[in-house]
Amino acid sequence: MFGHINKLIRVNLTKSRIFTENLDRYDLKEYIGGSGLAAKIIFDELDPSVDPLSPENILLFMTGPLTGTASPSCGRYCVCTKSPLTGLWAESHAAGFWGPELKFSGYDGIIIKGRSDTPVYLSIIDGKIELRNASKLWGTDTYQTEEYLKNELEDQSLKVASIGQAGENGVLFASIINDSGRAAGRCGVGTVMGSKNLKAIAVRGTKINVIPAAKNEMLKEFLRRIYVTIRSHPTAQIYSSYGTDGIMTMMHEYGDVPIKYFNKGSWTEGIEKISGEAMAKSILKKQWACYRCIIACGRHITGNESGTRKEGSGPEYETCASLGALCLNDDLNIIAIGNELCNRYGMDTISSGSVIAFAMECYEKRLISKENMEGLTLKWGDGDAIINTLHQIGKTKGFGKILAKGVKRAAKEIDKEAEEFALHVKGLEIPMHDPRAFKGLGLQYATSHRGACHLRGLVYHIEQGERVPDLGIHKRYERFTTDDKAFPVIAVQNWHDIMDSLIMCKFAFLPPASVLSMLNMVTGWDMKLDEFLKVGERTYNLKRVFNITCGATKSDDTLPKRFLEEPLNDGGSKGQIVELELMLKNYYEERGWTERGIPKEEKLEELDLSFTIPRLNR
């Protein structure tokens, strides 16, 4: 086979058993790989009533057919499971070099079940798979774990994906970190890994450094042209020059950046201090690129004289917004320190900043006190409070033990009033884009299968005027209207589920037809565009069915009251709210779902998902 290695690893941690199996060729054509194939495996093998932190939950690390090939921006992997934060479908994606290295070591993915009696790590080197004792590593952060394993296994080129203390301590939004700062951040995938007593997975393949393509020469010629397409996209140019934080000032003009926990619409003086341009002038040392990436959006920053900030991975837009604007903090140094702490503890920076900003609003409204915070004063913009609270969360100490549960659960423990402004969808904290600035984004958040997620479509690019003819998006969709928003939201949601099955970085911004050409050249397939796009619709519906069997209902397809009823008084989206109900009704109809948001039987049969119908009926 080309593209796929055609091997999966199965690990039963309870019994310390490891074996391998071939991929199902029929499933590959239906789901391609990545999170699509993971969804099929999880649906087939996981009882939806399972407690996410029980040994019975399944944790999958998956690559796709483009991972590790010469294709650009395909250095990613995904982690899929049932989320401890939401109780629903969980997937989280990470870039860097770990995903390609897993392919080079001889495998497409890993399926992990059970729970080890003692801490272990998984070693996969040139096809040799071992479970090793990790008791000495329990309690170390992710950077220390990576360094330790490189020394123990005597290979500085080893790639390590690990959890820090947050995953060990049960922080419900714990992440998995690889390459000293690349994160599979959302949904608590690191929490599931910690519940299994699995500290790390170390991978190395020394016999190959690129996965061959079926039509290698044709691919090489094609890539020479496609590199120009990627580099010429305006957003890619911004990311290359200033990192993802390069959009900070632009998105502020739209009223998109969340300020003071989505309570303010404008903060020009603060935004300028935490922007990508400000980073480039102050703490930036160099760009950092993932495997075969020509954009290099990663930032490598300098340390500071006091030693509170180490040289290393720099913050991205979501982190600069969550630990910055969301908390009314304009100190880029504090953001950089907080970013490193989140990476070391292994915590999602979006959820981390969100629970801190939520706590700051609770403090302002006197729902929590200085005594609750063990002497901390959680005032807006207080950098010391942000750093100290991150430590409390990572260690699950003091009030951090409550915040470690995420805003939905924390609010229930604090006060009924706090539940009114605990900002989440399906239990997952809101990303750093305000849906009042882009109303299609509000619909995207409400219907995303993993909870509030800006990466389930990036529909705000469409609402900024971008057109995608291959997806049928030929016209401009105004950002403040709700008319006809269902179609573009569905189109980009389906498309991004394909991207997450390949797996390919969203920042490549390639036309779907070009991506399909690349896939066919790599695999030797002859897939047509309509068949290709149907994979995304099939995958999205399968994840929807999984959520329904886990107990999700139409009532979960909503937004917090702040976005539905509370307009901002200033900024680029002043006076706007999200009129969700009409958009949602049209969305269900366009999807071929019932008024209750359940895929109709004829839609499931059309998508070759008839095997899901008996479970739905139960």
KOLKOL-927485 format. One record per residue (C-alpha): residue number from 1; x negated, y negated, z; residue in one letter. Coordinates in Angstrom, 1 decimal. Example, Ala and Ser with C-alpha at 12.3 -4.5 7.8 and 13.67 -1.06 7.14 Angstrom:
! residues 2
1;-12.3;4.5;7.8;A
2;-13.7;1.1;7.1;S
! end
This chain:
! residues 618
1;0.0;0.0;0.0;M
2;-1.0;-3.6;-0.6;F
3;-0.3;-6.4;1.9;G
4;0.9;-4.0;4.6;H
5;-1.6;-1.6;6.2;I
6;1.3;0.9;6.7;N
7;0.5;1.6;10.4;K
8;2.2;0.7;13.6;L
9;0.9;1.4;17.1;I
10;3.3;2.6;19.8;R
11;2.3;2.2;23.4;V
12;4.1;3.7;26.4;N
13;2.6;2.0;29.4;L
14;4.5;4.1;31.9;T
15;3.0;7.3;30.6;K
16;-0.3;5.8;29.3;S
17;0.5;7.3;25.9;R
18;-0.6;5.8;22.5;I
19;0.3;7.0;19.1;F
20;0.7;5.6;15.6;T
21;3.3;5.9;12.8;E
22;3.9;4.7;9.3;N
23;6.1;1.8;8.3;L
24;9.6;2.6;6.9;D
25;9.3;1.6;3.2;R
26;13.0;0.9;2.9;Y
27;12.9;-1.4;5.8;D
28;10.0;-3.3;4.3;L
29;12.0;-4.3;1.3;K
30;15.0;-5.2;3.4;E
31;13.1;-7.1;6.1;Y
32;9.5;-7.7;4.7;I
33;7.7;-7.7;8.1;G
34;7.1;-10.1;11.0;G
35;10.1;-11.0;13.0;S
36;12.5;-9.6;10.4;G
37;11.1;-6.1;10.8;L
38;10.9;-6.6;14.5;A
39;14.6;-7.4;14.6;A
40;15.4;-4.2;12.9;K
41;13.2;-2.2;15.3;I
42;14.6;-3.9;18.4;I
43;18.2;-3.5;17.2;F
44;17.6;0.2;16.6;D
45;15.8;1.0;19.8;E
46;16.8;-1.5;22.5;L
47;19.9;-1.2;24.7;D
48;21.2;-4.8;24.6;P
49;22.2;-4.6;28.3;S
50;18.6;-4.0;29.4;V
51;17.1;-6.4;32.0;D
52;14.4;-8.3;30.0;P
53;11.9;-7.8;32.9;L
54;12.6;-4.0;33.2;S
55;10.2;-1.4;31.8;P
56;12.9;-0.5;29.3;E
57;12.5;-3.8;27.4;N
58;10.4;-3.7;24.2;I
59;7.6;-6.1;23.4;L
60;6.5;-6.3;19.7;L
61;3.4;-7.9;18.3;F
62;4.0;-8.1;14.5;M
63;2.1;-9.4;11.4;T
64;3.5;-9.7;7.9;G
65;2.4;-8.7;4.4;P
66;0.6;-12.0;3.8;L
67;-1.2;-12.0;7.2;T
68;-5.0;-11.6;6.6;G
69;-4.8;-11.9;2.8;T
70;-6.3;-14.7;0.7;A
71;-3.0;-16.5;0.9;S
72;-3.2;-19.9;2.5;P
73;-1.7;-20.7;5.9;S
74;-1.0;-17.0;6.7;C
75;-3.1;-16.5;9.8;G
76;-0.1;-16.0;12.1;R
77;1.5;-13.3;14.2;Y
78;4.8;-13.1;16.1;C
79;5.9;-11.7;19.4;V
80;9.5;-10.4;19.7;C
81;11.5;-9.1;22.6;T
82;14.6;-9.8;24.7;K
83;14.0;-13.1;26.5;S
84;13.9;-13.4;30.3;P
85;14.8;-17.1;30.0;L
86;17.9;-16.8;27.8;T
87;18.8;-13.1;28.0;G
88;19.0;-13.1;24.2;L
89;16.8;-12.7;21.1;W
90;13.3;-13.9;21.7;A
91;10.6;-14.6;19.1;E
92;7.5;-16.7;19.4;S
93;4.8;-17.3;16.8;H
94;1.1;-18.1;17.2;A
95;-1.6;-19.1;14.7;A
96;-5.4;-18.8;14.9;G
97;-7.2;-15.6;14.0;F
98;-5.7;-12.9;16.2;W
99;-3.0;-11.8;13.7;G
100;-5.4;-11.3;10.8;P
101;-7.9;-9.5;13.1;E
102;-5.1;-7.0;14.1;L
103;-4.7;-6.2;10.4;K
104;-8.5;-5.9;9.9;F
105;-8.5;-3.4;12.8;S
106;-6.2;-1.2;10.8;G
107;-2.6;-2.0;12.0;Y
108;0.5;-4.1;11.1;D
109;1.9;-4.3;14.6;G
110;2.3;-3.0;18.1;I
111;5.4;-1.7;19.9;I
112;5.1;-1.7;23.7;I
113;7.4;-0.1;26.1;K
114;7.3;0.8;29.8;G
115;5.3;-0.6;32.7;R
116;1.8;0.3;33.8;S
117;1.3;1.1;37.6;D
118;-1.8;-1.1;37.6;T
119;-3.0;-4.0;35.4;P
120;-4.3;-2.9;32.0;V
121;-5.4;-4.4;28.7;Y
122;-5.2;-2.8;25.3;L
123;-8.4;-2.6;23.2;S
124;-8.0;-2.0;19.4;I
125;-11.3;-1.9;17.6;I
126;-11.8;-0.5;14.1;D
127;-8.8;1.8;14.5;G
128;-9.8;3.0;18.0;K
129;-7.1;2.3;20.5;I
130;-7.6;2.4;24.3;E
131;-5.8;1.3;27.5;L
132;-8.4;-0.1;29.9;R
133;-8.3;-1.2;33.5;N
134;-7.6;-4.9;34.0;A
135;-7.5;-5.1;37.8;S
136;-10.5;-7.4;37.8;K
137;-8.8;-9.7;35.4;L
138;-5.5;-10.1;37.3;W
139;-5.3;-13.6;38.6;G
140;-7.6;-15.1;35.9;T
141;-6.5;-17.7;33.4;D
142;-6.4;-17.0;29.7;T
143;-9.7;-18.7;28.9;Y
144;-11.5;-16.7;31.5;Q
145;-9.8;-13.5;30.3;T
146;-11.0;-14.1;26.7;E
147;-14.5;-14.8;27.8;E
148;-14.6;-11.8;30.1;Y
149;-13.4;-9.3;27.5;L
150;-15.8;-10.7;24.8;K
151;-18.7;-10.0;27.3;N
152;-17.4;-6.6;28.5;E
153;-16.8;-5.3;25.0;L
154;-20.0;-7.0;23.8;E
155;-18.5;-8.7;20.8;D
156;-18.2;-12.5;20.7;Q
157;-16.1;-12.2;17.5;S
158;-13.4;-10.3;19.5;L
159;-9.9;-11.8;19.3;K
160;-7.9;-11.8;22.5;V
161;-4.2;-12.5;23.2;A
162;-3.6;-12.7;26.9;S
163;-1.4;-14.0;29.7;I
164;-2.5;-16.3;32.5;G
165;-1.3;-16.5;36.1;Q
166;2.1;-17.8;34.9;A
167;2.9;-14.5;33.1;G
168;1.7;-12.6;36.1;E
169;3.8;-14.7;38.5;N
170;7.0;-14.4;36.5;G
171;7.3;-18.0;35.3;V
172;10.3;-17.5;32.9;L
173;8.7;-19.6;30.1;F
174;5.2;-18.0;30.3;A
175;3.4;-17.8;26.9;S
176;0.7;-15.7;25.3;I
177;-2.5;-17.5;24.4;I
178;-5.1;-16.6;21.8;N
179;-8.2;-18.4;20.4;D
180;-8.5;-20.5;23.5;S
181;-5.4;-22.6;22.9;G
182;-3.1;-21.1;20.2;R
183;0.2;-20.1;21.8;A
184;3.1;-17.8;21.3;A
185;4.8;-20.3;23.5;G
186;8.5;-20.1;23.7;R
187;11.2;-17.8;25.2;C
188;9.1;-16.3;28.0;G
189;7.3;-13.6;25.9;V
190;4.3;-13.9;28.3;G
191;6.7;-13.2;31.2;T
192;7.7;-9.9;29.6;V
193;4.0;-9.0;29.0;M
194;3.3;-9.7;32.7;G
195;6.2;-7.6;33.8;S
196;4.6;-4.7;32.0;K
197;1.3;-5.3;33.9;N
198;-0.3;-5.9;30.5;L
199;-3.0;-8.6;30.8;K
200;-4.4;-8.8;27.3;A
201;-4.7;-7.2;23.8;I
202;-8.2;-7.4;22.4;A
203;-8.6;-6.7;18.6;V
204;-11.5;-6.4;16.2;R
205;-12.0;-5.1;12.7;G
206;-15.5;-5.1;11.4;T
207;-15.0;-3.2;8.1;K
208;-12.9;-5.8;6.2;I
209;-12.4;-9.5;6.3;N
210;-9.6;-10.0;3.9;V
211;-6.6;-7.7;3.0;I
212;-6.8;-6.9;-0.7;P
213;-3.9;-7.8;-3.1;A
214;-2.3;-5.6;-5.7;A
215;-3.0;-8.3;-8.4;K
216;-6.2;-9.8;-6.9;N
217;-7.4;-11.8;-9.9;E
218;-4.0;-13.2;-10.7;M
219;-3.7;-14.2;-7.1;L
220;-7.0;-16.0;-7.1;K
221;-6.0;-18.1;-10.1;E
222;-2.6;-18.8;-8.6;F
223;-4.2;-20.0;-5.3;L
224;-6.4;-22.5;-7.1;R
225;-3.3;-24.3;-8.2;R
226;-1.3;-23.8;-5.0;I
227;-3.9;-25.4;-2.8;Y
228;-3.3;-28.7;-4.6;V
229;0.5;-28.4;-3.9;T
230;-0.1;-27.9;-0.2;I
231;-2.6;-30.7;0.2;R
232;-0.5;-33.2;-1.8;S
233;2.5;-32.9;0.6;H
234;2.7;-36.2;2.6;P
235;3.3;-34.4;5.9;T
236;0.4;-32.0;5.4;A
237;-1.8;-35.1;4.7;Q
238;-0.7;-36.7;8.0;I
239;-1.4;-33.4;9.9;Y
240;-4.8;-33.0;8.3;S
241;-5.8;-36.6;9.3;S
242;-4.2;-37.0;12.7;Y
243;-2.9;-33.5;13.7;G
244;0.8;-32.9;14.3;T
245;0.8;-35.8;16.7;D
246;0.3;-37.9;13.6;G
247;4.1;-38.1;13.2;I
248;4.6;-39.7;16.6;M
249;5.0;-43.3;15.5;T
250;7.0;-42.4;12.5;M
251;9.5;-40.2;14.4;M
252;9.7;-43.0;17.0;H
253;11.0;-45.3;14.3;E
254;13.8;-42.8;13.6;Y
255;14.7;-42.7;17.3;G
256;13.7;-39.0;17.2;D
257;11.0;-39.0;20.0;V
258;12.5;-38.0;23.4;P
259;11.8;-40.8;25.9;I
260;12.5;-40.6;29.6;K
261;14.2;-37.2;29.2;Y
262;16.3;-38.4;26.2;F
263;17.5;-41.5;28.1;N
264;15.7;-44.2;26.1;K
265;15.5;-44.8;22.4;G
266;12.5;-47.1;22.2;S
267;9.1;-47.2;23.9;W
268;6.7;-48.8;21.3;T
269;3.9;-49.7;23.7;E
270;3.8;-46.2;25.2;G
271;4.1;-44.4;21.9;I
272;1.1;-46.1;20.4;E
273;-1.0;-44.9;23.3;K
274;-0.1;-41.2;22.8;I
275;-0.1;-41.1;19.0;S
276;-2.3;-39.1;16.7;G
277;-4.1;-42.3;15.7;E
278;-4.8;-43.1;19.3;A
279;-6.2;-39.6;19.8;M
280;-8.4;-39.9;16.7;A
281;-9.9;-43.1;18.2;K
282;-10.5;-41.8;21.7;S
283;-10.8;-38.1;22.6;I
284;-10.9;-36.3;19.2;L
285;-14.2;-34.5;18.4;K
286;-13.2;-32.6;15.2;K
287;-10.5;-30.9;13.3;Q
288;-9.7;-27.2;13.9;W
289;-8.3;-24.8;11.2;A
290;-6.6;-21.4;11.5;C
291;-7.5;-18.5;9.3;Y
292;-7.6;-19.6;5.6;R
293;-5.8;-22.9;6.3;C
294;-6.6;-25.9;4.2;I
295;-4.6;-28.4;6.3;I
296;-6.6;-28.0;9.6;A
297;-3.9;-29.7;11.9;C
298;-5.6;-28.4;15.1;G
299;-7.5;-30.9;17.2;R
300;-10.7;-30.1;19.2;H
301;-11.2;-32.8;21.8;I
302;-14.1;-34.0;23.9;T
303;-14.4;-33.6;27.7;G
304;-14.6;-36.5;30.1;N
305;-17.2;-37.6;32.5;E
306;-15.3;-36.7;35.6;S
307;-14.9;-33.1;34.4;G
308;-11.2;-33.1;34.8;T
309;-10.8;-32.6;31.1;R
310;-12.9;-29.9;29.4;K
311;-13.9;-30.0;25.7;E
312;-11.6;-27.7;23.7;G
313;-8.1;-27.4;22.3;S
314;-6.3;-30.7;22.0;G
315;-2.5;-31.4;22.4;P
316;-0.1;-31.2;19.5;E
317;3.0;-33.4;18.9;Y
318;5.3;-31.3;21.0;E
319;2.9;-31.5;23.9;T
320;2.2;-35.2;23.6;C
321;5.9;-35.8;23.6;A
322;6.8;-33.3;26.4;S
323;4.1;-34.3;28.8;L
324;4.0;-37.9;27.5;G
325;7.1;-39.7;26.2;A
326;9.6;-37.3;27.9;L
327;8.1;-38.1;31.3;C
328;7.4;-41.7;30.4;L
329;3.7;-41.0;30.7;N
330;1.4;-43.0;28.3;D
331;-1.9;-41.6;29.5;D
332;-3.4;-39.5;26.8;L
333;-6.0;-38.1;29.2;N
334;-3.3;-36.8;31.5;I
335;-1.6;-35.2;28.5;I
336;-4.8;-33.5;27.5;A
337;-5.4;-32.2;31.0;I
338;-1.9;-30.9;31.2;G
339;-2.2;-29.2;27.8;N
340;-5.3;-27.4;29.0;E
341;-3.6;-26.3;32.3;L
342;-0.6;-25.0;30.3;C
343;-3.0;-23.0;28.0;N
344;-4.9;-21.6;30.9;R
345;-1.9;-20.7;33.1;Y
346;-0.2;-19.5;29.9;G
347;2.9;-21.7;29.9;M
348;5.1;-23.2;27.1;D
349;4.3;-26.9;27.0;T
350;7.8;-27.8;25.7;I
351;9.5;-26.1;28.6;S
352;6.8;-27.3;31.1;S
353;7.3;-30.9;30.2;G
354;11.1;-30.5;30.1;S
355;11.3;-29.1;33.7;V
356;9.1;-31.8;35.0;I
357;11.1;-34.6;33.3;A
358;14.3;-32.9;34.5;F
359;12.9;-32.9;38.0;A
360;11.9;-36.6;37.6;M
361;15.5;-37.5;36.8;E
362;16.7;-35.4;39.7;C
363;14.3;-37.3;41.9;Y
364;15.5;-40.6;40.5;E
365;19.1;-39.7;41.3;K
366;18.1;-38.4;44.8;R
367;19.1;-34.9;44.1;L
368;15.6;-33.8;45.2;I
369;13.4;-35.5;47.7;S
370;9.7;-36.0;48.5;K
371;10.1;-33.2;51.1;E
372;11.4;-30.8;48.4;N
373;8.2;-31.6;46.4;M
374;5.9;-31.1;49.4;E
375;4.9;-34.7;49.5;G
376;4.8;-35.3;45.7;L
377;6.6;-38.4;44.5;T
378;8.1;-37.5;41.1;L
379;8.3;-41.0;39.7;K
380;8.5;-41.5;35.9;W
381;5.1;-41.8;34.3;G
382;3.2;-40.6;37.4;D
383;0.3;-38.6;35.9;G
384;-0.8;-37.1;39.2;D
385;2.7;-35.8;39.8;A
386;2.7;-34.2;36.3;I
387;-0.6;-32.4;36.9;I
388;0.2;-31.3;40.4;N
389;3.7;-30.0;39.4;T
390;2.1;-28.0;36.6;L
391;-0.1;-26.3;39.2;H
392;2.9;-25.6;41.4;Q
393;4.8;-24.1;38.5;I
394;1.9;-21.9;37.3;G
395;1.3;-20.6;40.8;K
396;5.1;-20.5;41.6;T
397;4.4;-22.4;44.8;K
398;6.5;-24.9;46.5;G
399;9.2;-26.5;44.3;F
400;7.3;-25.1;41.3;G
401;8.9;-21.8;42.2;K
402;12.3;-23.2;41.3;I
403;11.1;-25.1;38.2;L
404;9.5;-22.0;37.0;A
405;12.9;-20.6;36.3;K
406;13.6;-23.2;33.6;G
407;16.1;-26.1;33.7;V
408;19.3;-24.0;33.4;K
409;18.5;-21.9;36.5;R
410;16.8;-24.7;38.4;A
411;19.8;-26.9;38.1;A
412;22.0;-24.3;39.6;K
413;19.8;-24.2;42.7;E
414;19.5;-28.0;43.0;I
415;23.0;-29.5;42.7;D
416;26.1;-29.3;40.6;K
417;25.4;-32.8;39.3;E
418;22.0;-31.6;38.0;A
419;23.7;-29.1;35.7;E
420;25.2;-32.1;33.8;E
421;21.8;-33.2;32.5;F
422;19.8;-29.9;32.4;A
423;19.0;-30.1;28.7;L
424;18.9;-26.7;27.0;H
425;20.7;-24.5;24.4;V
426;21.4;-20.9;25.5;K
427;18.9;-21.4;28.3;G
428;16.0;-22.6;26.1;L
429;14.8;-26.2;26.8;E
430;15.3;-28.7;24.0;I
431;12.3;-29.3;21.7;P
432;10.8;-32.8;21.3;M
433;13.2;-34.0;18.6;H
434;16.5;-35.9;19.4;D
435;19.5;-34.5;17.5;P
436;21.2;-37.9;17.7;R
437;18.6;-39.0;15.2;A
438;19.3;-36.1;12.8;F
439;22.8;-34.6;13.2;K
440;22.0;-31.6;11.1;G
441;19.3;-30.8;13.6;L
442;22.0;-30.8;16.3;G
443;23.8;-28.1;14.4;L
444;20.5;-26.2;13.9;Q
445;19.9;-26.3;17.7;Y
446;23.4;-25.1;18.5;A
447;23.2;-22.1;16.2;T
448;19.6;-21.1;16.5;S
449;19.3;-17.5;17.5;H
450;16.6;-18.1;20.1;R
451;18.2;-21.2;21.7;G
452;17.2;-24.8;21.0;A
453;14.6;-24.7;18.3;C
454;13.3;-27.2;15.8;H
455;11.4;-24.5;13.9;L
456;14.5;-22.6;12.9;R
457;14.7;-24.7;9.8;G
458;13.0;-28.1;10.2;L
459;16.2;-29.5;8.8;V
460;15.2;-33.0;9.7;Y
461;12.9;-32.9;6.7;H
462;16.0;-32.5;4.5;I
463;17.7;-35.4;6.4;E
464;14.6;-37.5;5.6;Q
465;15.2;-37.0;1.9;G
466;13.3;-33.8;1.0;E
467;14.8;-31.6;-1.6;R
468;14.3;-27.9;-2.1;V
469;15.8;-26.9;-5.5;P
470;15.0;-23.2;-5.0;D
471;17.4;-23.3;-2.0;L
472;20.1;-25.2;-3.8;G
473;19.2;-28.4;-2.0;I
474;19.3;-31.0;-4.8;H
475;20.6;-34.1;-3.1;K
476;19.8;-36.4;-0.2;R
477;21.6;-35.6;3.1;Y
478;22.0;-38.8;5.2;E
479;20.8;-38.2;8.8;R
480;23.8;-39.9;10.6;F
481;26.6;-38.2;8.6;T
482;28.2;-34.9;9.5;T
483;29.5;-34.3;6.0;D
484;28.4;-31.2;4.2;D
485;25.6;-30.4;6.8;K
486;26.4;-26.7;7.1;A
487;25.0;-25.8;3.7;F
488;21.5;-27.3;4.1;P
489;21.2;-26.1;7.7;V
490;22.1;-22.5;6.7;I
491;19.7;-22.6;3.7;A
492;16.7;-23.7;5.7;V
493;17.5;-21.4;8.6;Q
494;17.6;-18.4;6.2;N
495;14.4;-19.6;4.5;W
496;12.5;-20.0;7.7;H
497;13.5;-16.5;8.8;D
498;11.8;-15.3;5.6;I
499;8.7;-17.4;6.4;M
500;8.6;-15.7;9.8;D
501;8.8;-12.3;8.2;S
502;5.9;-12.9;5.8;L
503;4.4;-14.5;8.3;I
504;3.5;-18.0;6.9;M
505;3.0;-21.3;8.6;C
506;5.9;-23.8;8.2;K
507;3.4;-26.6;7.5;F
508;2.4;-25.2;4.0;A
509;5.6;-26.7;2.6;F
510;5.5;-24.5;-0.5;L
511;8.5;-24.0;-2.8;P
512;10.2;-20.6;-2.2;P
513;9.6;-19.5;-5.7;A
514;5.8;-20.0;-5.3;S
515;5.8;-18.1;-2.0;V
516;7.7;-15.2;-3.7;L
517;5.1;-15.2;-6.5;S
518;2.4;-14.9;-3.9;M
519;4.2;-12.1;-2.1;L
520;4.7;-10.1;-5.4;N
521;1.0;-10.6;-6.3;M
522;-0.1;-9.4;-2.9;V
523;2.2;-6.4;-2.6;T
524;2.7;-5.4;-6.2;G
525;6.5;-5.8;-5.8;W
526;8.8;-7.3;-8.4;D
527;11.2;-9.0;-6.1;M
528;13.6;-11.6;-7.6;K
529;14.4;-14.9;-6.0;L
530;18.0;-14.1;-5.1;D
531;16.9;-10.8;-3.5;E
532;14.1;-12.6;-1.6;F
533;16.5;-15.3;-0.2;L
534;19.0;-12.6;0.8;K
535;16.3;-11.2;3.2;V
536;16.5;-14.4;5.2;G
537;20.3;-14.3;5.4;E
538;20.2;-10.6;6.3;R
539;17.6;-11.2;9.1;T
540;19.5;-14.2;10.5;Y
541;22.7;-12.3;10.7;N
542;21.0;-9.3;12.3;L
543;19.6;-11.5;15.1;K
544;23.0;-13.0;15.5;R
545;24.6;-9.6;16.0;V
546;21.9;-8.7;18.5;F
547;22.8;-11.8;20.5;N
548;26.5;-11.0;20.4;I
549;25.8;-7.5;21.8;T
550;23.8;-9.2;24.5;C
551;26.8;-11.2;25.5;G
552;26.5;-14.4;23.6;A
553;29.7;-16.1;22.5;T
554;30.9;-19.2;20.6;K
555;30.7;-21.2;23.8;S
556;26.9;-20.8;23.6;D
557;26.8;-22.6;20.2;D
558;26.8;-26.0;21.8;T
559;24.6;-28.9;22.9;L
560;24.2;-30.7;26.2;P
561;26.6;-33.4;27.1;K
562;23.9;-36.0;26.7;R
563;23.8;-35.5;22.9;F
564;27.6;-35.0;22.5;L
565;28.8;-38.0;24.6;E
566;26.0;-40.3;25.6;E
567;24.6;-42.6;22.9;P
568;21.3;-44.4;23.3;L
569;21.2;-48.2;23.9;N
570;18.2;-48.9;21.7;D
571;15.9;-47.5;19.1;G
572;16.3;-45.9;15.7;G
573;19.3;-43.8;16.6;S
574;21.0;-46.4;18.7;K
575;24.7;-45.8;19.2;G
576;24.7;-42.3;17.8;Q
577;26.1;-39.0;19.2;I
578;26.3;-35.6;17.6;V
579;29.9;-34.7;16.4;E
580;29.3;-31.0;16.6;L
581;32.7;-29.4;16.4;E
582;33.5;-30.1;12.7;L
583;30.0;-29.2;11.6;M
584;30.2;-25.9;13.6;L
585;33.6;-25.0;12.0;K
586;32.2;-25.5;8.5;N
587;29.0;-23.7;9.5;Y
588;30.9;-20.5;10.6;Y
589;33.0;-20.6;7.4;E
590;29.9;-21.1;5.2;E
591;28.1;-18.2;7.0;R
592;31.0;-15.8;6.5;G
593;31.6;-15.6;10.3;W
594;34.9;-15.6;12.2;T
595;36.2;-18.6;14.1;E
596;34.5;-17.0;17.1;R
597;31.2;-17.1;15.4;G
598;31.0;-13.3;14.7;I
599;29.8;-12.1;11.3;P
600;32.7;-10.6;9.4;K
601;32.5;-6.9;8.4;E
602;32.5;-7.8;4.7;E
603;29.6;-10.2;5.2;K
604;27.7;-7.5;7.1;L
605;28.4;-4.9;4.3;E
606;27.3;-7.4;1.7;E
607;24.0;-7.8;3.6;L
608;23.4;-4.1;4.0;D
609;24.0;-4.5;7.8;L
610;27.0;-2.1;8.0;S
611;25.1;-0.1;10.6;F
612;25.6;-2.9;13.0;T
613;29.4;-2.8;12.8;I
614;30.1;0.1;15.3;P
615;28.1;-1.7;18.0;R
616;29.8;-5.0;17.3;L
617;33.2;-3.3;17.6;N
618;32.2;-1.8;20.9;R
! end
